[in-house]
Amino acid sequence: MKQDNSNERFPIVDEEGHVIGSATRGECHNGSHLLHPVVHLHLFNSKGELYLQKRPEWKDIQPGKWDTAVGGHIDIGETPEDALTREVGEELGITDFLPERVGKYVFESRRERELVYVNRTVYDGPISPSKEELDGGRFWSITEIKEAIGKDILTPNFESEFMRFFASSDHPEDKLMTTHLNNYHMIELTNEQLTIKVAEMGAELQSIIDSNGREYLWQADPDYWPRHSPILFPIVCSVENDTYTVDGQEYHLPRHGFARDTEFTLVAKSDSKVVFALHESEETLKVFPFPFNLAVSYRLDGNKIHVVWHVENTGKKEMHFQIGGHPAFYAPGCEAGQPLKGVLRIDNKGALKGLKSHIDGSVEMVEIEIASQDGLICFDDEFFANDSVKLHNSQTSNVELLNPDGSVAVKLSYKCPIIAFWSPYQKNAPFVCLEPWYGVGDPRGYQGEFKDKPIINHLMPGASFMSEYVITIGED
């Protein structure tokens, strides 16, 4: 049986795509998490169907599953554009196509870590799938794809990417996900001290501006991080290989779940409050087998924003879930591309303990000391070298992000088991996330049932969960 060449060398890159070294295929695919670049092409026809390739059984990753039309590694010295042209020709025999860049993101699993350049095209010409590299391919309707999700037919990578960029439309060939997000309806609330904006997509808080015109919430520059304040549901961080088990059945979810990329319904609005709701659908039940209602509300009260989550189990069996917030705030005094630095003040002046974290979102249930002095935590880029910093066991109930003069820029108040701090490592991004979590990623190597993983919530049929966190702008 043919095998991939484990000695083939790939470029190693940073998250901007700059080459910083090289390693063999075997080294990249052995759990080292060396970031290496790949290209993907999603090939639609004019009917809106999407072409998928069948991976041969000899592939070292996801053999025998249906995958993105074209996917391949970028060779040393090759540009993403050149690699895409080469791979499309080699795998599908196509040379006359017009690609359009959809986005770029980091895909992580236990075996590898890829910088993925995502492209799409509409093409109605002949396709000649490589007999050496593929086990054929065919066009799938969007309905077929949605029905196959979560059934171990498609690769988890494709499922994650499809949900990220295309699943929210029945005609994804007509629009890009980024445009889809940017054009979503915004709800605005205003009082004498603050103006906030919330999008129906993801029920995501997208702007906090004070009466002086100062913006506090990160404005989603895609060169650093293309989000503002996503809601993490029904998981926080990642599950092992994007896979988890409920009653012996495997399901697949991308990092942080699906709520952040799903359109909510506006159910109520007043001068000071807005409420959004999301419930299960055919698509969500394929990746999360529980009927639910999730209501999210935002209420303005002076210089405070009250954020409330309400989760209800509408099914007939016990439901298991995680939920969390991920608001990103500008780091006072920091500029894009300049060294990141700042100070957090928490309501615990004692020794702080956190969970050992890894860049792929997994954790070890091992305590590590978090450097602090009298409740002050000084952070810079290296503070986030191992992904987010997670204080557990409800050690704090509020955290303040300080201005350079020591005054309070933003305060977050919460009653949750974990508060996490994050900024993308080695990007010098001028923001920091203050994240209240009711959950955490899978422990490394976790193989148990979803319900048995650490820090997870359970609801019996008809029961509900409610929690609130509060964002205060400036001093109380």
N, C-alpha and C positions, 0 to 999 in steps of 0.2 A: 504494500500500500504506500502511495506517495505520502511524504511528510513535508511540513514546512522546514526550511533551512534554519536551524537554531543558531547558526553562526553568522547569519546575515546581519550586517550592522545598520543600526538606525541612528539618526540624530537625536540627541537629548536636548530639550528646549526648556525655557522658562514659560510662564503662562502668557507672555506676550508673543511667544513664538521665536524668540531669539535663541540661536543654537549655542549651547554651553558645553557640549561634549558629545560622546557617542557611546553606544553599547550594543551588544548583540541582541537578536530577537529573543534568545533564551533568557538573557538577563532582564529584558524588559517585561517578559511574561511570567516571571517566577515569583511575583509578589514583591519585587523591589520598589514598585511605584515610581520608577524612573519615567518622567513625563516625556512622551514621544509623540510626534505629530502624525495625524492621519487625515485623509480626505473622504468625505461621504457625498454621494449624489443621490437625491431622491428624484426618480424619473417618472413623471406623469405623462399620460396621453391626453388628447383633447377631450376625452370623455370624463376626465377626472379620476381615472383609475391609476393606481400606483404600482410600478413594477418592483417585484422582489426577487432576489436571487436565492437559490437553494445552496446552502453551504455543504461541501462534500464531507463525507465521514472521516476523511483523513486530517481535517483541520484540527489544530491543537486547542482552539477555543470555539465553543458552541457548534460542534459538528452536527450536521443533519438538520439544522434549523433554517427557517426563512429569515432573510436579512435584507438590509438596505440594498438597493439596486447595485450600487458600486461602493466599495469601501477598500481602502488600501493605505499602506504606509507611505509616507513621504521619504524619498531616498536622501542620502547625504548630498548636499549641494543643490537640491531641487526646490523650486518654489511650490507653494500649494497649487497654483494654477497649472504649472507644468505636470505635477503629480496627478492632478485630476484628469487632464487630457490623456496622459499615459494609461492610467488605470481604466478609464472608460473604453479606450481602444482595446486594451488587453482583455478586459472581462466581457465586454458586450459587443466589440467590433464596431463601435460608433465613433465617427470622427467629426460629423457635421452637426454639432449641438451647441446651444447657447446657454451656458450655466449662469445662475444667479446666486450670489452668496446670501445665505439665510442668516448665518450667525457662526459663532465660535464659542466653544465651551470645553470644560475639562470633564471627561468621563472617568470615573474611578470604580474599580471593582477590587476584589481581593487579589486578583492575579496581575492587574495592569492598571496603568494610568495614562490616558491619551488626551492630547490636545486635538479636538475634533473641529475641522473646518467643514461646515455643513453647507451644501449647495443643493439647488433644485433646478429642474429644467422641464419643459413641456416638449415632447418628442413623439412623432407618429411614424417615423421611418423604420427600416428593418433593424432587427436586433439579432445578433449571432453570439449567444453566450459561449464563453470559452469552455471547451470540453475538458481542458486540463485543470482549470481553476474552479469550475462550478459544476453543480449537479443540475443545471438548467435554471429556468426562471419563468415567471409569467406575471401578467397584470392582475392585480387584486382590486376589487371595489373597496371603497372606504368602509362600507358596512361589513364586508368580509374581514377586513383587518380588525375592526373594533370587536367583532365576534370572536376572533382568534386570540385577542389579548388575554394574558393570564392563563393560557391553556398549554404552555410549554411547546407551542408551535413556532413562535417567533423568538428571535434572540432578545434577551432583556435590554440590550443596548438599543436595538431598533424600537422596541416598545417605549422605552424612555424618551428617545428622540422624537418619535411620532407624537407622543403625548405632549412633549414640550413645544413643538413647532406647528403641528398640523391638526391635532385631534379636536380642537374647538370649532372646526368648520366642516360641513359636509362637502365642501368644495375647496380644499386647501390649495389646489393649483391656482386659485384666483387671488390669493393674498399671502403675504408673509406674516409670520407670527408677530414680528416686531411692530409692523404697521397696525396689525389687529389690536395689539395692546395699547399703542399710543393713541388710537382713535376711540378708545372706549369711553363711555359716558362718565363724567366726573360729577360728584355731588359736593357742593361747597357749603360749609357752615362758617358763620362769622359772628363774633361778638366784639366788644370794644378792645379786647386785648389780642385775640388770635383769629386767624383765618386758616381753616384746614380744608383739604381736598381729599376725597376718597373715591377710588375707581370701582366700578361694578366688577371688573375683572379681578378676581381674587379677593374682593372686598378689601383692597389694599390701601392703606393710608399713604398718600403720595406727596403731601406738602403740609408744612406747618410754618406759617409766617406770622411774626409778631406785628404790633402796631407801627413799628419803625421800619418795616419792610425786610427784616432779617429772616432768611430761610434757615430752618434748623434741620429739616429732614433731607437726607442725601438724595440728590436728584438723578440717580440711576445712570450715570455716565457709563456706557457699555465698555469703555476701555478699562474700567476698574471693576464694576459690579452693576449689572443692569436692573437692579431692583431697589425698592424704597423701604418697604416694611411688610414683607410677605407673611402670610399666616401658614404655619406648618401643621398640616393635618392630612392624613391620619397617623403619620409618623413624624418623628423629629430626627434629624440627621438621616443615617442610612441603615438599611438592613443588609445582612450578609449577602454579597453578590446580587444586590437588588432583589433578593428573594426571601420570602418568609412563609411560614407554615401555619395554617389554621385547620385543626382536626385532620392532620395528615395530608392536606391538599396544599400544594405550592401556589403562591401568588407572587406577582412582581410589582414593585413600586419604585419609582425614582426617588432620589434623595429629597427629603422633606415632604414627600407625598404629592397629592394632586390639587389640593384646594387653591394653592397660590396661582395656578394656571387654569382655573375654571371660573366661568362667569357666574356670579351670584345674582340673586333677584333682589331688587329694592322693594322692601315690604312696608317701610314706614319712614317718614321724614317730618321733622318739625324745625323750628328756628335753631334749636340747639342740639338736636339728636337725629341720627340716621341709623337705620337697621337694615341689614342684609341677611339673606338666608340661602342655604344650599342644602339639597337633599340628594339621596342616592339616585343613580340613573343606571341604565343598562351598562354603560361604560365603567362607572365606578364599581359596580358589583363584580365585574370581571377581575378587578385588581384589589378590591377591599370588600369582602363578602358579608357586609353588614348594612342593613337599612339604617338611615340616620337622618336627623335634622341638625344642621349647624347654623346657628344664628350668631351674627357678629354685629355689635353696635358700637358707635362712637358718640360721645356726648361732651359738648363744650361746657365748661363751668369756670368762668374767669380765665386764669392762665393754665387751667388743667384740661386734659383730654382723658376721659374715662373710656377704656376699651374693655368690653365685656364679651366673653365667649360663652355660648350656651349650647351644649351638645346633648341631644336626646336620642336614646335607643328606640327606634320605631319598629324593630324586628321582633322575632319570637324566640331568640336565643341570646345568651349573654354576649355583649359586645366588648371588644378590647380596642383601645386607641391611645394615641398620644396627641398632644397639641402644644403649640408654642408660638411665640412672637419673635420677630426678627427685625425690629426697627433699627435703621441706620441713621446716625446723627453726625453732622459735620463736626470734625475735631477742631475746637476753637484754636485759631492761630496757625493752622496748618494749610498749606497750599498743595495742589495736585503736583505730584512728582518730587516734592521736597520731603525730607525725612519726616516720618510720622512720629509724633510725640504728644503725650497728654497725661492728664491725671484724673483718676476716678476716686471718689470718696464714698465709702460704704459705712453702714451703721454697725460695724463690728471691728473693734480695735484689737482683737485677739489674733492668734495664729489662724490663717486661712488654709483650708484643705480643698483640693480640687481632684477631679478624676483625670487619670492619665489619658491623653488624647492622641489621635493619629490623624494625619492629613487627609485620609480617605473617609473621615467621619466616624470611624469606629472608636471605641473606648476600651480601656481595661478597667475593671472594677478595683482599681488600686489607687489609693490616695497619694497625692503629691502635694508638696507645700507650694503655696502661691505667695510670691514675694509681696509684702506689704509692710507699712509702718504706720501705726496709730490710725488704721482705717484708710490710709492712702495707698493707692496702687498706681505706680507710674508705668505707662505703657509706651512701647515703641514698636517698630516692625518686628524685631526679634521676639517680642512678647507673644506673637502669634505664629511662631515657627512650627508648632505642632497643632495647627488648626485652632479652634476656639478654646478659650480658657473657661472651664466649667466649675463653678462653686456648687457643691451639692449639699444635701441634708439640711436645706433651709437655713443656711448660716447667716443670711441677710434678708432684709425686707425692703431695702431701698438702696439705690446707687445714684450718685451725682456725677455728672460730667462737668468738670470745672473749666472756667475761662482762665487765660494766662494770669489774670490778677487774683485768682483764687475765688472769685464769685461763682455762683452756680449758673451754668448755661442750661442744662437739662437735668431733671430728676426723674427717675423711674421708681415707682413704688409697686410692690407685688407681694403675693403670698404663694410661692411655688417652690417645689423641691430643688430646682436648679436655676441659677442665673448664669448665663454664658456671655462672654465678651469675644468679639471677633472683628478682624479686619483682614483683607486678603494679603497673605504673606508675600513679601518681596515686590509689592506694587507701589508702596508709599502712597496708598490711597488716603485721601484726607477725611476719612470718616471712621467711626467705630460703632459696632452694633452692640446694643444692650438687650439681651434676649431672655425673657422669662419663659421657662420650659416646664411642661409636665410630661417629661419623657427624655430619652437619650438614645443615641445610636446603639446598634447591636454590639455587645462585647466581641472582641476579635475571635473568630472561629465559631461563633454561636450557631448551634444546630437545633436548638429546642423549638418548642411551640411559641408562637407569637405571644400568647397570653402569659407565658412564664418568663419573658425577658425582664430585665431590671427596669424599674420606673415606668410602669404602664398603668393605664386607668381601665376600670371595668364597670360596665353598666348592665344591670339586669333589664329585661324587657320592660319598657315604659318608664325607666328611670332616666334621670338627667344629671348633667354636670354643669356647673357654672363657676366661672372665675373672672376676676377683674384685675387689670393693671392700670396704673395711672401715670400719664406723662405730664410733668409740670415744667413749664418754660420759665426760666428765671427762678428767683427766690420765692419761697412759699409766702 
